[in-house]
Amino acid sequence: MIRLNISFTFLFVLTVVNSFAQDYYNHDNSARFGKFLYNTKQYDIAAQEFERAVFLHPKDTLSYLFLFKSYCRTNQFESALSSYRRLYGTLDVEVMPKEFGAEYIDGLISNKRYKEGEDFLNRNRFFSDKPDYILGLQLIQKDWEGANLFVSRNTGILNKSLVNIVRESNMITYKKPILAASMSAIFPGSGKVYSKQWKDGVVSFLLTSLSGWLTYRAFKNYGSKNVYPWAMGAITAGYYSGNIYGSFQAAKKYNQRQEDELTTKARNILLPDY
């Protein structure tokens, strides 16, 4: 009798657990839990839940959309495109629905596939934020001339923050690499100071000056027939030429930093959630 009760109890527990498991893993619960994970930015796990949801309901467009977005947010862009093809059979950007299109263009920009982004903006029929993204792509690719022209032709319909970036680009003061190199050739370190690298400029001046003075002392004390003065001279020449080359590069890096700050701003405006 005791064995019989144990058997019935075991079967009852097994049935209850199985029913709960079946309920938990059904389509509606998987989709609901996936949305919770997505909204709490647990995109990796959300993708797993939406994979289960679309397996259980292959025509569930909303779960496919969240699956697509989850893969994009975890930098699995090819998996996102694969999920889109599973739903629609092909990747035709011309007729891509706007909900997918909004995530698609963000994914392209996040993966630096700018030409594909431009192609999408030119061909898609439904995406509504085209002007802002066209301008944003120009800014990210440092097409300052094109961005200015686009703003002049689309006044009043563009994101004001993006337009402000275009204005800031017109105010960039570029440093001239050749001038920086020439300045350091005359006065070591001055080209780096010109490029706003004050500490490097001072270090270049001290190293070049000190090695030059040591070379002078070596020749004075040992004469030109000794190896030591020539070795010191080679070191001095290395410091001097490095100071000139470094100043040239410092000016280029200064210009790049000014532009990179603007492209970062544009990217953050277009992709606030990435």
C-alpha positions in Angstrom: 0.0 0.0 0.0 2.9 2.3 0.9 4.6 1.5 -2.4 1.4 2.2 -4.3 1.0 5.6 -2.6 4.6 6.5 -3.5 4.1 5.5 -7.1 0.9 7.7 -7.3 2.8 10.6 -5.7 5.7 10.3 -8.1 3.4 10.2 -11.1 1.4 13.2 -9.8 4.6 15.3 -9.2 5.9 14.3 -12.6 2.7 15.3 -14.3 2.6 18.7 -12.5 6.2 19.4 -13.4 5.7 18.4 -17.0 2.6 20.6 -17.3 4.4 23.6 -15.9 7.4 22.9 -18.2 5.1 22.7 -21.2 3.4 25.9 -20.2 6.6 27.8 -19.6 8.0 26.8 -22.9 5.0 27.6 -25.0 5.0 30.4 -27.6 3.2 33.0 -25.6 5.4 32.7 -22.6 8.6 32.6 -24.6 7.6 35.7 -26.4 6.5 37.4 -23.2 9.7 36.5 -21.3 11.8 37.5 -24.4 10.3 41.0 -24.3 11.1 41.3 -20.6 14.7 40.3 -21.3 14.9 42.7 -24.2 13.5 45.6 -22.2 16.0 45.0 -19.4 18.8 44.9 -22.0 19.6 41.2 -21.6 19.8 40.9 -25.4 21.8 37.6 -25.5 19.2 35.7 -23.5 16.4 37.5 -25.2 17.6 36.2 -28.6 17.4 32.7 -27.3 13.8 33.2 -26.1 12.7 34.7 -29.4 14.4 31.9 -31.3 12.2 29.5 -29.3 9.2 31.7 -30.0 9.6 31.8 -33.8 10.3 28.1 -33.8 7.0 27.5 -32.1 5.2 30.1 -34.3 7.1 30.6 -37.6 4.8 33.4 -38.7 5.1 35.5 -35.6 6.4 38.7 -37.2 6.7 40.6 -33.9 8.9 37.9 -32.3 11.0 37.9 -35.5 11.4 41.7 -35.1 12.6 41.4 -31.5 14.9 38.5 -32.5 16.3 40.8 -35.3 16.8 43.6 -32.8 18.3 41.4 -30.1 20.9 40.1 -32.5 21.7 43.6 -33.7 22.2 44.8 -30.1 24.7 42.0 -29.4 26.7 42.7 -32.5 25.5 39.6 -34.2 24.5 41.4 -37.4 24.8 38.4 -39.7 22.5 36.4 -37.4 20.0 39.2 -37.5 20.1 39.2 -41.4 19.7 35.4 -41.3 16.6 35.7 -39.1 15.1 38.3 -41.5 15.6 35.9 -44.4 13.9 33.1 -42.5 10.8 35.3 -42.2 10.7 36.9 -45.6 12.7 34.5 -47.7 15.1 37.2 -49.0 16.8 40.5 -48.0 15.2 43.0 -50.3 15.9 46.4 -48.7 13.6 48.2 -51.1 10.5 46.7 -49.4 11.9 46.1 -45.9 9.2 47.2 -43.4 10.0 50.4 -41.5 10.2 48.6 -38.1 13.0 46.3 -39.4 14.5 49.1 -41.4 15.1 51.3 -38.4 17.2 48.6 -36.8 18.8 47.5 -40.0 20.3 51.0 -40.8 21.5 51.2 -37.2 23.1 47.8 -37.5 24.8 48.8 -40.7 26.2 52.0 -39.2 27.3 50.1 -36.0 29.2 47.7 -38.3 30.7 50.5 -40.4 28.9 49.3 -43.5 28.3 52.8 -44.7 27.9 52.2 -48.4 25.2 49.6 -47.7 23.5 52.1 -45.4 23.5 54.7 -48.2 22.0 52.1 -50.6 19.3 51.3 -48.1 18.4 55.0 -47.7 18.2 55.5 -51.4 16.1 52.4 -52.1 13.8 51.7 -49.2 10.2 53.0 -49.6 9.1 53.1 -46.0 11.9 54.4 -43.8 10.8 57.8 -42.5 14.0 59.3 -41.1 16.0 59.3 -44.3 17.2 63.0 -44.2 18.7 62.7 -40.7 20.5 59.4 -41.6 21.8 60.7 -44.9 23.3 63.7 -43.0 24.5 61.5 -40.2 26.3 59.2 -42.6 28.0 62.1 -44.2 29.2 63.3 -40.9 30.4 59.9 -39.7 32.4 59.6 -43.0 33.8 63.1 -42.6 32.2 64.4 -45.8 32.0 67.9 -44.5 31.5 69.5 -47.9 28.6 67.2 -48.7 27.1 67.7 -45.2 27.1 71.5 -45.7 25.5 71.2 -49.1 22.8 68.8 -47.8 21.9 71.1 -44.9 21.6 74.1 -47.3 19.1 72.1 -49.4 17.1 70.7 -46.5 16.8 73.6 -44.1 14.1 73.1 -41.5 13.6 69.3 -41.7 16.8 68.1 -40.2 17.7 67.1 -36.6 19.1 70.3 -35.0 21.8 68.5 -33.2 23.2 67.1 -36.4 23.0 70.6 -38.1 25.0 72.0 -35.1 27.7 69.4 -35.8 27.9 70.7 -39.4 28.3 74.2 -38.1 31.0 73.0 -35.7 32.9 71.3 -38.6 33.1 74.7 -40.2 34.8 76.1 -37.1 37.6 73.5 -36.9 41.0 75.2 -37.0 43.4 72.7 -38.7 47.1 72.6 -37.9 49.5 72.3 -40.8 51.8 69.3 -40.5 54.5 70.8 -42.8 54.5 74.0 -40.7 54.8 71.9 -37.5 57.7 70.0 -38.9 59.4 73.2 -40.0 59.0 74.8 -36.6 60.6 71.8 -34.9 63.5 71.8 -37.4 64.3 75.4 -36.3 63.4 75.1 -32.6 63.0 71.5 -31.4 59.6 70.7 -29.8 58.0 73.9 -31.0 55.9 72.0 -33.6 54.4 69.8 -31.0 53.6 72.8 -28.9 51.9 74.3 -31.9 49.9 71.1 -32.2 48.8 71.4 -28.5 51.1 68.7 -27.2 52.8 70.8 -24.7 54.5 68.0 -22.6 55.8 66.2 -25.7 57.1 69.5 -27.0 59.1 70.2 -23.8 60.4 66.6 -23.7 61.5 66.9 -27.3 63.3 70.1 -26.6 65.1 68.8 -23.5 66.2 65.5 -25.1 67.4 67.1 -28.4 69.1 69.9 -26.5 70.8 67.7 -24.0 72.0 65.1 -26.5 73.3 68.0 -28.7 75.2 69.5 -25.7 76.7 66.1 -24.9 77.7 65.6 -28.5 79.5 69.0 -28.4 81.3 68.1 -25.2 82.3 64.7 -26.6 83.9 66.2 -29.6 85.6 68.9 -27.5 87.0 66.4 -25.1 87.8 63.4 -27.3 88.2 64.8 -30.8 86.8 63.6 -34.1 89.0 60.5 -34.2 87.3 58.9 -31.2 84.2 56.7 -31.7 82.3 58.1 -28.7 81.6 61.6 -30.1 80.3 60.1 -33.3 78.0 57.7 -31.4 76.6 60.7 -29.4 76.2 62.5 -32.7 74.2 59.6 -34.1 71.9 59.7 -31.0 71.5 63.4 -31.4 70.6 63.1 -35.1 68.0 60.5 -34.1 66.4 62.7 -31.5 66.4 65.7 -33.9 64.9 63.8 -36.8 62.4 62.1 -34.5 61.4 65.5 -33.1 60.7 66.7 -36.7 58.7 63.6 -37.7 56.8 63.6 -34.4 55.8 67.2 -34.9 54.5 66.4 -38.4 52.4 63.5 -37.0 51.3 65.6 -34.0 49.6 68.1 -36.3 47.9 65.3 -38.2 46.6 63.7 -35.0 45.4 67.0 -33.8 43.3 67.5 -36.9 42.0 63.9 -36.7 41.0 64.4 -33.0 38.9 67.5 -34.0 37.1 65.6 -36.7 36.7 62.4 -34.6 35.0 64.3 -31.8 32.3 65.4 -34.3 31.9 62.0 -35.9 31.4 60.5 -32.4 28.7 63.1 -31.6 26.9 62.2 -34.9 27.2 58.5 -34.2 25.8 58.9 -30.7 22.8 60.9 -32.0 22.0 58.2 -34.6 22.7 55.3 -32.4 21.8 56.3 -28.8 21.2 52.7 -27.7 24.3 51.2 -29.1 
